[in-house]
């Protein structure tokens, strides 16, 4: 009788362990094929500038991140070739909060839009001045000194009574004020002009180098530019810098007289700088899988990712190596269907 009781107790303990493991969150995240979106409808141009319709599609690609992974989910995902399990600290470093990482990703997205706009407009024949014309608040940390005072998209006109036209001037004004000082921010919020006073704080360790002490208000900043075309790239719930290449190509397609797409579904990825160079990215496998599922037949790949992309590419997806925007344009022009030139 005692033996049966022991066996029953062991079974109950094992069952409890199995159930408990289903609720254990591991210090990992999973990377999986993310959303794929046609950028062309997201490029919005003012009424005064002529634009051209396209039958083709230019897809940006993303990597999905599952940050809440249980023991059993990790086991299942390790068996899925389309999914990669990585340490959580690789995506969310321990010295930064999740909100800080998200703000950084948003800032990188802003930078990619800026580079794409500069490169795209120049390739479309416009002269572009890259001198900042102002500075805006890109984001505010919930636990920062500016929380409840400054808001995303506020345009900063003055700090401490001095006019500012770029992010460096705002940062210098904060540094000059020192820690624990009241600092007045003159802002344009929508159609209103107002002044908010923020008391600077000592920057937390996660925002400084070892041994560094400096004032801090907890905002991210983005420069504002006066471009010759009223142009916006609309994105939601997408962060990071890797859509720059596809943003630039979409601007060129929208404003230029050439048909680059030719009724094709073209996907790609790549960090872009102001000179049009295309930098390598992460998650190339997941991005190509997502593109293939969406119907893309061509994938524009940064030169730094090309060897890996050739090894892991899905069947039926042509991988094209690009080191610059010009490389991508040369390929698209060279391979465009003959009837594409008459679309205008």
N, C-alpha and C positions, 0 to 999 in steps of 0.2 A: 504493500500500500504506500509506504513511504517513497518507494522508487517511482511510482506513478505521479505522486505529488511533485517530486523533484523534476521529473520530465515535464510536467505541466508548467511548473515555475519557469523552467528554461525556455519553453516555447513562448510564454508570456513576455519574458524579458527580451527575447529575440524580436517578437512582434513590436514591442515598445521601441526597441532600437531602430527597427525599420521605419516605423512611423516618425520617430524623432529626426532621423536623417533627412526626411522629406522637408523638414522645416529649418534645417541648418543652412545658413547663407555662407557661401564660401568667399574668400577674398580674391575673387576672379571676376572678370567680365567676359562676355562672348561677343565676338565680332561676326556679323552675318550680312548677307546681301541686303542693302538698304534701298530706300525709295529711289526711283529713277524719274526725272522730270524733264520735259521739253522746256528748254530755256527761252525759246523764241517768243512764246506768249508772255513771258515774264519781263521782257525788255519793253519798257514803256517810254515812248518818245512824244515830246510836246507837239501840238498841232502845227506849229510853224515849220517843222522839219519833214521833208518828204521821206516816206518809208516804203518798203516793198514787201509784198506777201511771199511766203514760201510754202511749197507743198511738202518739203522735207522736214525732218526733225533733227534737232541738235540736243542730245540728252546729257544733262549732268548726272553723275553717278555718286552714290554715297555708301557709307558703311553703317549698318545698324549696330547699335550697342545695347546689349541687355546687361544692365548693371546689378540685377537682383537674381543671382543664380544659386539654386539649391544643389545639394549633393547629387541627387538623381538627375537633375537637368544637366549638370556638368558631365555626368557619365554618358548621357544620350548625345550630347553635343560633341563630345570627343570622338564619337563614332561617325559624325557627319562631316564629310570632306569639305562641305561648303561653309562650315563654321569653324572659327578659331577661338580657342580659349586662352586668355592671357591674364597675367596678374592684374588685379584691379589698379595697383599703383602705376601701371603703364599708361592708363587713361586718366585716372584721378590720383595724382601724386599725394602722398600723405601730408605734405606741408602746405597743401592748398585745399580750400573747401570746394565742394561740387559747384557752388554758384560761381566761384572765381574761375574755375575751369570753363564753365559755360560762357562767362563774360569774355574770357580769352578767346574762345572759339568764335564768338560773335565778332570780336575785334579783328580776328583773322579773316572772317568773311567780309567785313568792311574793306580790309586791305585788298582782298582779291577783287572786289568790285571796282575799287579805285584803279588798280593796275589794268583790269580789263577795259575800263572806260577809256583810260589814256591810250592804251595800245589799240583798242578797237576804233576810236575816233581818228587816230592818226592813220591807220590803215584805210579808213574810209575817206581820207583826204582832208581832214580838218587839222588846223593848227591848235595845239593844246598847250596851255600854260600850267605847270604843275606847282606853282606857288600857292600855298594855302590862302584862302580868302576868309577864313573863320574857323571856329572850333565848336563842336557840339559834345554833349554828354552822350556817350554810347551806352552806358549802363551804370547802375549804382548798387553797391553791395548792401544787403539788408542790415549788416552789422557795422557798416561804416559811418563815419561822422556826418556824411552828407545825406544819409538816409532820411527821407521825409522832408528834405530841403530842396535838393536838386532832383530832376527827373530825366529819364532817357529822352533824348531829342531836344532838350533845352540847348539853345545856342548861347554860349558864354561870351558876353560883350566886354566885361571888365572883371578884374580880380584885384581886390584891395585898392580900388579907385583907378587902376591903370588899364587902358584898352589892351585886349589880347586878340590875336588873329590866328594863333596856331596852338597846338597842344603843348609844345615845348615851353611857350611863354606861361601857360597856366601852371605847369609843373614847377617852373622856376619861381613863380609867385608864391606857391605853397611852400617851397623849400626856404625861401627868403623869410617868410612869416615866422617859421619855427613851430615848435610843438606847444600846444595849449593856447594858441592865439586865435582870436576871432577874425575871420576873414570874410569880407563882403564879396558876393558874386552877383554881378549885374547880369540878368538873363533875358533872353527873348524866348517866351513860351507861347507858341502859337502866334496870336496877334498882340499879345500883351508883353509889356516890359516890366520886370520886377526885380527886386534885390533880396537875396537870401543870405543870411549870415551863418557861417559854419565855423565851429571851433575845431581846429586841427588836433589830431591825436598822434601819439607815437605809433609808427608803422609796426604791425605785428611781425613776428619772426618770419612768417611765411612770405612776407612781401619785401624782405630785405636780405642782403648778403650777411654772412657771419660777421658780427661786430659792428654792423652798420646801424646807425640811429638817424631817423629822419621823420619829418612830419608827413601826415597821411590823411586823406579825407575819404578814400574808398570809392573812387569813381574811375571808369575807363573813358578815354577821350578819343574822338575821331576828328580829323581835320575836314574842313569844308572847302570845296573848290568851285571856281566859276568856269564851267566848261562852255564851249560854244554851242552845245546842244542840250536842251532840257531832256535829260535821260535818267531813268531810274531802273534798277534791276530789283524786282520784287522777289523776296524769298521768305519763307516761314519755316521755323523749326529745322534749319540747316545751318551748321556752323563749320568752321575750319576754312583753310585756304585753297582747297584742291579744285574748286570749280572755276578758277580764274581762266583757264584755257577756253572752256566752253562758253563762259560769259563773253569773252572777247570775240570769238567766232560768231556768236549770235548777234552781237552789235554790228559786226562787219556785214553779216548777211542781211540784217534789217535795214542798214543805211546804204550799203553799196549797190551798184547796178548789176553786179554779177550774181548768178545763181550758184551758190556753193553746194547746196544740198542735193539739187536735182531729184527730188522725190525720194531721197534715201533716208534711212534711219541711222544716224551717226551718233555714237556715244563717245565719251572720252573723259579724261581727268588730267590734272596737272596744275601745280602752283605756277603763277605768272608773276614776273617782275615788270618794272616800268619799261624795260628795254625789249620786252617780248620773249624773254627766255622762259622755257618751260621746265620746272623743277619736279623731282620725283615725289611720290606720295606713298602713303601706306594703304593696306587693304586692297591691293590690285586684284587679287583673286575674287573677293566678294563683289567688287565693282563690276568686273567683267561678267560674272554669273548673273547679276541683277540686270545688266544691259542686255544680255542674251534673252533673258526671260521677257523683257519689254519689247523684243523684236528688232533690236539693233543688229546690223550686219557688219558694221565697221566700228573699231574701237581705237581712238587716238591715244597713244600711250607715251608718257615721258620717256626720254632716252634712258634715264636711270632705272626705269622699271621694265625695260623692253625684254631683257633676257628672261626674267621671271614670268612676264606676261606670256611669252611664247611657250613656256613650259606648262603653264596652268590654264591656257585659254580654252574656253568651251568650243566644241565643234561648231563650225559654221560662222564663227566670228573672226573676221580679218583684223589682225593686230598691226597697227601702223606706228612706226617709231617717229616721234617728233621731238626735236630739241628746242625749237622756237615756234612762234605763231606762224612765221613765214613757211616753215616746213609743212605745217598743217594746211595752209592756204595752197601751197604748191601741189600737194597731194590732191586736195579737193578739186582744184581747177583741172588738173591732169586727168582725173578719173570721172569728171562730171559727165552725165549722159549728154549726147549730142543735142537733144531737144531742150535741154535745160536753159541754153542761152536765150531762147525766145520767150521766156516766161514773163518778161517785163512788157 
